[in-house]
């Protein structure tokens, strides 16, 4: 069995596509924070595509890990010369394997923060990109302001402290570039947050101002933060997938990535030190990303929340099981058609009816095996950004909210911590303890779960929302997920 590395590339199976470029001649132009499955199935894949076409040779990626758990990725990247296998799983069961070579270095910040800072401060780095999840931007979910009381942030604000956070590391690198007379790099967010570039700009500028007001003004006036919309379903790599790749391709890859065939990246063309020719790799470079990101957040991402809690409570464990159930699929389409779509702007070049049908097809791909546990995780970061804006807009405009309110109710029922068969549920959320405590009070106080203003704002004061929410919660308690969805198929009252 061959271990994946530069040395083993020539000996790999012919059924596995490998880099056609000389990796020894690549130089890093991008530093990326958060080298997880999505980044490796998306941004790194687009760059590998360009490199295979003989382009972007000076735009290779230096990955950075900030969390203690990233030590595992550091070891894998070091052992495999930063190579990994990307397997596209098609709906017909066919699989396409490809070795990605666009990442050429991986730095582990807890081990050597100075190396990370100096890498970004070097003139060759022109973009610093991020996939640090919704929770990585350190903003208050209702006010949207930077959380200056975060203990890690407070540490990084101390004079002379070795930075521990993404904010501290990137801001220090920008400070050094400013002191050396170098132009700042572009900070490019690739996370599922509406106006992710604007959010990143607000958060990094706020941190920089707390560190040094003059530096904060320089960041605000000189650092580009382009908005983007990214899309590709990329489930967590299961141990069985490693074994399947070993058997199919004859290689030992400690951390491969699997994904669906669909891919999309819509990016605002706002860079100050150049960029790779991403449009030649299939990226849509646009002036305004907002219509595309609202489409994705409110149709795809919110629909994921629409399927995951109801599905898990009913006994399903994979997204495809839910999407292949006609009752659940119709609920998702009704949510998209009647509640999400009316809140969207026109999306240039996109047929929304086709897009919505494609979503159900993507969710139904049984070979991807996207787990409901993944979709249910970190809901307190996701629901306020993806679903609650749909509810608020429809409350303002007199639109329908029954299905959106029911999704919130399904989350509340899920966080009681037991499914309809009596099996325990492992809640994964940074606010796990208060959410579970509130959910367990629901039989005595049905509005307990939605009473936290930091998550729900003032929704509990909306009679229309409360009526729809309580009706769905009652159905979930009395008859279960299927009963609740059956009622929602009836004409609105």
N, C-alpha and C positions, 0 to 999 in steps of 0.2 A: 504494500500500500504506500503510495507516494504522499508525502506531506507537502501541502501547497507552499511554494516559495519561488523566488526568481529562478533558482537552480533547477527546479522540477518542471518549469513551464514547458520546455521543449518536449518533455516526455509524456505530457498529459494526453488523455484520450482525444481522438479527433472529433468526437461528438461534443466536445466542450470548446466553445469559442474562447480564445485567449488574446491578450493584447498584441496588436500588430506593430506596435511602436517600441522603441528602445527606451525602457524605463530609466536607464542610467543617465539619459540625456534630459530628463524632465527636471524642471525647477519649480519650486513652490511659489505661486502667486496668491494663494488663498489660505487663510487659517480658518478652520472650522471648529466651532464648539458644539459638542453633542453628536458624536459619531455613533449613532444608533442605527437600527435597521432602516428607518425611513431615509435618512441621509444617504445611506449606501445603496438604496434602491432608486434614488432620485437624483440629487445634485451630482453625486460622484459618478453615477451612471451616465448622465448627460455629458460630463467632461470626458469620460472614457470614450464615448461615442465620437467626440471631436478629435481626440487624440488618435483614434483609429483612422480618422480621415486625414491625418498628418497636420492637425491644427492644435492650437492651445497648449503647445509643449511647455510654455512658461507659466501655465495656470494650474499646475498640479496642487494638490491639497495637503496641508499639514494639519492633521487632526489634533484636537486637544480634549482631554478629559479633566473635569473639575471635581466631580464627586468621588468620594472614596471607592464607590462601586465600580468606577471606571478603571480601576487597577486591572481588572480582568481583561478589558479591551486592550489595555496597554500591552499585556503579555501576549495576547493573540496577535496583535499587529506586529510586535517585535519578532515573534516566532515565524510569522508568515510573510515577512517583508511587506506588510500592509496590504497583501493580496487577499481576496475573498471571492467566493463563488456567489453569483446572483442567479437564482433559478426562477424563471417566469412560469407560472402554472396556469395553463390555458383551460377554458371551460370544458373542452373536449378531452381533458386528461393528459394532453401532450405537455412536455416540459422542455424548456429551452435553458441550457446552462451556459453561463458566461463568466469568465474571470475578469474582475474589474481591477485595473492597475493605476487609477488616477490619484489614489492616496499614496504618498511616498514617505510620510513621516508621521509619528504619533507621539505627542508629548503629554505627560501626566503632571498636571499643575501642582497637586499636593506634594509631589516629589521634588519638583524644581520649578517654582513659579517664575524665577528669574529667566529661565530658558524660554518660557512661554512669552513673557513680556518682550524680551529682546528679539524673538522671532517676529512678533508683530511690529516692533519698532524698526525692523530692517526695511530698507528701501524696496526690496523685491516683493514685499507683501502689499497688495493693492486692494484686497477685499478680505474682510473678516465676516464670516457667515455664521448663522446660529440656527440650530434646532434644539432648543433647550426646554421644550414643552411649554404649555400655556402658563404653568406655575413659575417658570424661570424668569419672568419679567418683573416680579416683585411689586405688583401694583394692587391697590385696594379694589376689590371686585365691584364696589358700588361707586366710589368716588373716582376711581381711575388714577389716583395719585400714587406717587412712589412711596413705598413703605420704608421710611427712614429709621424705624425702630427695629427692623429685622436684626437679630444679633450678629449675623454674619456681615451684614452691611456696616453695622457699628464697629465691628472689628476692623474692617477695611478702611474705615474713615480715620482710624487712629494714626497719628504721625509716625512714619517709619514702619508701619505694619506690612508684613509680607501678604499680598492680596490672596484671599481665599475664594472670592466670588468672580463670576464672569465680569461683573461691573468693575471690580477693582483691577482685574488683570487688563481689560481692554482700555480702561481710562488711563492707567499708568502708561501703557504703550502709546496712547495718543499724546500724553504729556511729554514723553520723550521725543516723539516725532516733532512736536511743536518746538521743543527746546533746541532740536537739531536743525530746524529750518526745513523739515520735510513736510510735504502735503499729507494730510490725514488719509487713511484708507477709508473705503466705503464699508459701512456696517449693514449687512444684508440679512434680514430676518427671513427664515423659511418656516415659521411656525404658524399653526392654525389659529390665528388671532385676527380679527377684523382690523384693517389698517395696521398691519404688523410693523411696517416701517415707521409710521407715526408713533406707535406705542413704544418701539425701541428708542426712537429719538427722544421722546419725553422722559423715559426712564434713565437712559444713559446721561442725558443732559442734566437731569435732577441730581444724579449721583455726582457727576463732575462738579456741579455748582457747590454741593456740600463739601467736596474735597478742596476745591479752589474756585472761588467765584469767577476769576478771570479765565481759568481753563474752561469752566462751564460755558461761558459766553463764546469762547473760541469753538468749542464743540458744536454749540447751537448754530453758529454762523458758517461753519466750514465742513462739517462731516455729513456726507450724504447718507440717507437711510431709505433706500427704495422699498416700496411696498411690493408684496408678491402674493400669489396664490399657488399653492402646491397641492398635488393630489396623486396618490397611488396607495392602494390598500396594501399594507405591509405587516402581516401578523408577526408576533414574536416567534422566533425560530425554535421549534420544538426539537427535543433530542432525537425523535424519530426521523426528522428531516436530515440531521447530520448523518445518520446511518444510511438513509436512502441515497444521499449524495455520494457517500463512500462506495456503496454498491453499484450505483449507476455510472459513476465517472472514475472510480478507482482512486480517489484522493481522500486524504484526511484533512478536512477543513474544520477547525475548531469553532468557527462562528460564521457560517454561511447566512445568506439572506434569501427569503422567498417572497414573492410578490405576485400580484395580478398583472395581466398584460397592459391594462389601461395606464396611461401616464399623462399628466398635464402640469405645466408650469407657466404661469402668466406672471410677467415681471415688468415692473416700471423701469424704463430705461433712464436711470438716474445714477450715474457713476462719475467720479472725478478723476480716477487714474486708469481709465479704460476698463475693459471687461473681455471675457472670452466671446467669440462669435456665437453666442448661444442660440440665436435664431436659426443657425445652420444645423443645430442638433434637435430642432423641434420645439424650442421655447418660444412662447408668444411674448414679444416685447411690445408693450403698450404704453400709452400716456396715462391712462387711468385704470387701475386694477380693481377699484371698488365694486363695479358690477359683477365681476367674476368671483371675487372673494365672498360677496354676499350670497351669490348663487351656491357656491360650494358649502359655506358654513351653514346656511339655512336649509339646504336640500340634502346634501350628503351627510355632513356631520350631525346635524340635528336628527336626521332619520336614523343614524346609528344609535342615538339615544332613544329614539322611538321604538327601536326593535330590541335593544339589549335588556332592559329591565323587564318588560312584558315577557320576552322570550325566556329569560332565565327563570323567572317565577313559574312559568308554565312547564319547565323541565328541559328546555332546549339548552345546549351549551355552545353551539356554533352559529355564526351569522347565517350561513347558507341554509340551515335547518329552518330558521325563522322566515327567511325570504322565500323559501319554497312552499311555505304554508299560505294558502290563498287568503285566509282571514287576516294574517299579519301583513301580507303584501298589499292587500287592499287598504288596510289602515294607513300604511306608509304613503301610498299613492294619494289617498284622500288628504292626509296631512300636507303633502307637498302641493297638491293642486289647490286646495281650498284655504289653506292657512299660510304656508310659506311663500308660494308664488306671488300672491297679492302684495307682499312686502318688498318685492325685488324691483330693481331698475331694469330697463332693457339691457340685454347682454349682447354686444356686437358679435356677430358670427356664430351665435349659439342658438339652436332650436331647443327651447326649454322642454317641450314635450318629449323630444328624442332623448334629451339629457336625463330626464326623470325615468324613462323606460330603461335606459342604459344602467342607471343606478340599481334598479331591481335586478337586472341581469348580473351586474357585478357582485351584488350582495349574495346572489344565488350560486356563485362559483364554488362548488363543494370541494374543489381541489386546493383552494387557498386555505381553507380551514381557519378562518379568522375567529378567534374565541370571543364569546360574549363577555367573559371576564375582562379581557383587554378593553372592550368597548365600555364596560361599566366602570372602569377605574377612573379615579380623579374627577368624579362628576362635579364636584364643587368648583372646579376650574372650568369645566366645559359647558355645563348647562347655562350659567349666567352669560356666556358669550355667544352661544349658538342658538339657544331656544328662547330664553327670556326676551330678547329683543323682538322676536316674532310676536310673542304675547302682547308686549307693550304697544307695538305698532298697531296690532289689530284692535286692541282696546281703544286706542286713540281714534281709529278710523271706523269703528263699528263692525269690524270683520269677525270671522269665526275664530274661536279659541278653544273649542271643546277638546280637540285632539291634543293640542299643545298642553293644556291644563292636565289632561290625562297622562301625558308623558311625565310631567312633574309628579303626579300622584304615584305613578309606577316606580319612580325613583324613591319616593318616600316609603312605599311598601317594601321595596327591595332592601332599603337600609334598616328594616326591622331585623334583618340578618337571618332569615329562614325562608326557604321557598315553599311552594304550595304542597310539596311532598313531605315537608318537615325536615329537609336537609339544610344544614347550616350554610350560610353564605359568608365568605371571607371578604369583607368590605375593604377596598383599597382606595384610600382617599387621605389627603393631608389633614382633613377635618373629620376623620373617622369617628373619634370619640363623641364630639358634640352632635354629629349627625345621627349616630346610632341612639344616643340618649333621647334626642328629640323624636325620632321615629317610634321609639318604644312608648312614648306618651300619647300616641295618636288615638288610642281607643278612649282615653279620658278627655283629651284635648285634640280634636281632629285638625286644628290649624298649627299644632306645635312645630311641625317640620318646616313650614313656610314662614315662620315667625322671625327668623334671623334676618335683620335688615342688611347685614353685610353680604348676604347671598341674594336675597329676594327683594331688597328695597322695600317698597310699600305695597307690594302686590296683595298682601293679606287684607288691605283696606279697599280692594276693588270688589264690589259685590258680584260682578260678572265672573271674575276669575274665581272667587271663593265658591260660588255655586257650582261651576264646572269642575273645579278641583275636588270638592267634597263628594259630588256625585260619582266621580271616577274612583275615588278612594273607597267609598262605600261599596261599589261594585267589586273592587279588588279584594276587599275583606270578606264580602258575603259570598261571592261566586268565583273569584279568581280572574286571571288575566283574560281568558277567553270570553268570559261573561262581560267584562268591561269593554272588550273590543266589539263584541256582538252588538251591544247597545249603541256604540258609536257608529255602527253601520246604518242605524235608523236615521230618518230625516231629522234635522235639527229642530228643537222645540222653539 
